[in-house]
C-alpha cells in the first residue's frame, strides 16, 4: 500500500513538472517582413533561394509602387480641386 501511494505521488509530481515546463514563456519568432521598414521590398531579394532573380523582381515591384504612388497623388490633387463645372 505504501509503495502504491509513493508511486502515485512520484508520478503526479513528474506529470506536474512536465506540464509546467510546457507552459514557459514562448520565444518570439522573427518575421523578415517585420524586420524591414513598412512597404520595403528588400525581402523580395530572398526569392533568389528558389531560383528567381530577386534584384530584378524588387526593381519591378519598386517601379510599380512608385507609379501607384504618383497615381494616388494625382487623384488627391484632383479631389482637392473639385470637379470642373
Number of C-alpha atoms within 10 A of each C-alpha: 6 7 8 9 10 11 12 12 12 12 12 12 12 12 12 11 11 11 11 10 10 9 8 8 7 7 6 6 6 8 8 10 14 10 10 12 9 8 9 14 19 16 14 18 16 15 14 12 9 8 8 13 14 19 16 12 16 19 15 13 15 16 12 12 14 12 12 12 12 12 12 12 12 12 11 12 11 12 10 9 8 9 7 5 3
